[in-house]
Amino acid sequence: MILMKIGGLILTENELIVTRKKGVKPRRPRSRASFDVNLTNVTALVDEEMARYDLEPLCHIHGVYEEERRKIQRLSKRKPKTGRRLTEKYSRRERNRAKDFMHKLTTEIAEELSEMESGAILEDLKNVKSRVLRRSKDLSRKQHGYPWGQVDGM
Protein backbone atom coordinates (compact mmCIF):
# COMPACT_ATOMS: atom_id res chain seq x y z
CA MET A 1 0.00 0.00 0.00
CA ILE A 2 1.42 3.37 -1.04
CA LEU A 3 0.67 6.27 1.25
CA MET A 4 0.16 9.69 -0.35
CA LYS A 5 0.24 12.99 1.53
CA ILE A 6 -0.22 16.54 0.35
CA GLY A 7 3.25 18.01 -0.04
CA GLY A 8 2.41 21.63 -0.67
CA LEU A 9 0.38 24.15 -2.62
CA ILE A 10 1.80 26.36 -5.35
CA LEU A 11 -0.35 29.27 -6.46
CA THR A 12 0.43 30.80 -9.84
CA GLU A 13 -1.42 33.46 -11.75
CA ASN A 14 -3.54 30.93 -13.67
CA GLU A 15 -3.62 27.78 -11.57
CA LEU A 16 -3.27 26.08 -8.20
CA ILE A 17 -0.78 23.19 -8.15
CA VAL A 18 -1.09 20.53 -5.45
CA THR A 19 2.08 18.50 -4.91
CA ARG A 20 2.01 15.08 -3.28
CA LYS A 21 4.51 13.24 -1.12
CA LYS A 22 4.85 9.52 -1.56
CA GLY A 23 5.03 7.83 1.80
CA VAL A 24 7.02 4.70 2.44
CA LYS A 25 5.77 1.97 4.69
CA PRO A 26 8.53 1.19 7.21
CA ARG A 27 9.80 -2.39 7.31
CA ARG A 28 11.61 -4.27 10.05
CA PRO A 29 15.05 -5.39 8.84
CA ARG A 30 15.98 -9.05 9.20
CA SER A 31 19.59 -8.18 9.99
CA ARG A 32 21.94 -5.25 10.46
CA ALA A 33 24.95 -4.11 8.45
CA SER A 34 27.68 -2.05 10.10
CA PHE A 35 29.82 0.41 8.13
CA ASP A 36 33.23 1.96 8.66
CA VAL A 37 34.06 4.99 6.52
CA ASN A 38 37.70 5.71 5.65
CA LEU A 39 39.38 8.05 3.18
CA THR A 40 39.84 5.39 0.50
CA ASN A 41 36.99 2.95 1.16
CA VAL A 42 33.76 2.16 2.94
CA THR A 43 33.94 -1.22 4.67
CA ALA A 44 30.76 -3.07 5.54
CA LEU A 45 30.02 -6.13 7.63
CA VAL A 46 26.78 -7.68 6.37
CA ASP A 47 25.61 -11.04 7.73
CA GLU A 48 29.17 -11.81 8.88
CA GLU A 49 30.56 -11.12 5.39
CA MET A 50 32.89 -8.23 4.56
CA ALA A 51 32.16 -5.90 1.66
CA ARG A 52 34.43 -3.08 0.57
CA TYR A 53 33.37 -0.12 -1.56
CA ASP A 54 36.25 1.74 -3.18
CA LEU A 55 36.50 5.54 -2.81
CA GLU A 56 39.63 5.92 -4.98
CA PRO A 57 37.66 7.65 -7.78
CA LEU A 58 36.60 10.27 -5.22
CA CYS A 59 40.22 10.78 -4.13
CA HIS A 60 41.18 11.10 -7.80
CA ILE A 61 38.53 13.79 -8.37
CA HIS A 62 39.83 15.82 -5.43
CA GLY A 63 43.45 15.38 -6.54
CA VAL A 64 42.76 16.55 -10.10
CA TYR A 65 40.94 19.68 -8.97
CA GLU A 66 43.54 20.44 -6.30
CA GLU A 67 46.14 20.57 -9.06
CA GLU A 68 43.86 22.79 -11.19
CA ARG A 69 43.41 25.22 -8.30
CA ARG A 70 47.17 25.35 -7.82
CA LYS A 71 47.57 26.46 -11.46
CA ILE A 72 44.78 29.03 -11.10
CA GLN A 73 46.38 30.50 -7.99
CA ARG A 74 49.52 31.29 -10.00
CA LEU A 75 47.33 33.01 -12.60
CA SER A 76 45.46 34.94 -9.89
CA LYS A 77 48.55 36.99 -9.06
CA ARG A 78 48.40 38.63 -12.49
CA LYS A 79 44.65 38.45 -13.20
CA PRO A 80 42.68 38.33 -9.92
CA LYS A 81 39.21 38.62 -11.51
CA THR A 82 39.86 35.75 -13.94
CA GLY A 83 41.40 33.68 -11.14
CA ARG A 84 38.36 34.15 -8.91
CA ARG A 85 35.98 33.20 -11.75
CA LEU A 86 37.98 30.08 -12.63
CA THR A 87 38.30 29.07 -8.97
CA GLU A 88 34.52 29.22 -8.57
CA LYS A 89 34.02 27.27 -11.80
CA TYR A 90 36.39 24.44 -10.93
CA SER A 91 35.26 24.29 -7.30
CA ARG A 92 31.67 23.89 -8.48
CA ARG A 93 32.70 21.14 -10.91
CA GLU A 94 34.61 19.29 -8.20
CA ARG A 95 31.70 19.56 -5.77
CA ASN A 96 29.20 18.33 -8.40
CA ARG A 97 31.35 15.38 -9.47
CA ALA A 98 32.05 14.33 -5.88
CA LYS A 99 28.36 14.64 -5.00
CA ASP A 100 27.37 12.57 -8.06
CA PHE A 101 29.89 9.84 -7.19
CA MET A 102 28.72 9.66 -3.57
CA HIS A 103 25.05 9.64 -4.60
CA LYS A 104 25.63 6.71 -6.95
CA LEU A 105 27.65 4.81 -4.33
CA THR A 106 25.18 5.29 -1.47
CA THR A 107 22.26 4.40 -3.77
CA GLU A 108 24.03 1.17 -4.76
CA ILE A 109 24.67 0.31 -1.10
CA ALA A 110 21.06 1.11 -0.12
CA GLU A 111 19.70 -1.07 -2.93
CA GLU A 112 21.90 -4.00 -1.88
CA LEU A 113 20.76 -3.62 1.74
CA SER A 114 17.13 -3.45 0.64
CA GLU A 115 17.47 -6.68 -1.36
CA MET A 116 18.95 -8.42 1.69
CA GLU A 117 16.31 -6.86 3.97
CA SER A 118 19.07 -5.45 6.12
CA GLY A 119 19.35 -2.20 8.07
CA ALA A 120 22.44 0.01 8.29
CA ILE A 121 24.45 1.00 11.35
CA LEU A 122 26.88 3.86 10.67
CA GLU A 123 29.67 5.24 12.78
CA ASP A 124 29.09 8.72 14.19
CA LEU A 125 30.63 11.12 11.68
CA LYS A 126 29.57 14.32 13.44
CA ASN A 127 32.49 16.63 14.18
CA VAL A 128 34.89 14.16 12.58
CA LYS A 129 36.80 16.99 10.89
CA SER A 130 37.53 18.75 14.16
CA ARG A 131 38.65 15.48 15.76
CA VAL A 132 41.06 14.57 12.97
CA LEU A 133 42.28 17.88 11.55
CA ARG A 134 45.52 19.53 12.66
CA ARG A 135 47.47 16.27 12.78
CA SER A 136 49.27 16.94 9.53
CA LYS A 137 48.87 19.37 6.65
CA ASP A 138 48.50 16.59 4.07
CA LEU A 139 45.87 14.69 6.08
CA SER A 140 43.98 17.93 6.77
CA ARG A 141 43.86 18.69 3.04
CA LYS A 142 42.48 15.22 2.27
CA GLN A 143 39.93 15.40 5.08
CA HIS A 144 38.72 18.85 4.07
CA GLY A 145 37.44 17.77 0.65
CA TYR A 146 35.70 14.63 1.88
CA PRO A 147 31.87 14.73 1.81
CA TRP A 148 31.30 13.25 5.28
CA GLY A 149 27.65 14.28 5.46
CA GLN A 150 26.74 12.40 2.29
CA VAL A 151 27.95 9.10 3.69
CA ASP A 152 26.39 9.76 7.07
CA GLY A 153 22.99 10.42 5.48
CA MET A 154 22.96 7.11 3.63
C-alpha positions, 0 to 999 in steps of 0.5 A: 500500500502506497501512502500519499500525503499533500506536499504543498500548494503552489499558487500561480497566476492561472492555476493552483498546483497541489504537490504530493509526497509519496510515503514509504511503509517502514519495514523491520530489517531481518539483519543489520549491516555495520559500516566503517568509513575511511578516506579510500573505502567504505567497509561493511560487515553484512551477515558476517561477510565483509564488503568493501566499496572503493572511494579511490575515484573520489580521491582522484577527483579531489586530486585533479581539482587540487592541481587545477586550483594550484595552477589558477592560484599562480594566474590569480597573481596577475589576473585576480578577476579571472582567477576568482571566476575560474576558482569558482568554476572548478570548485563547483565542478569538483563539488558536483562530481564528488556529489554525483559519485557519492550519490551513486555509491550510497544508492548502490549500497542502499539497494543492496541492503534493501534486497537483503532486507538489512538495516544500516548501522553507521559510525558517528561522523559528526564533528569528525573533521575537528577530531582529525584535523591539525594532525598533519597538513597533508591529512587535513587537506584530504579530510577537508574535501571529503563529503562526510555528510553524504555518507552519514545520510545514507 
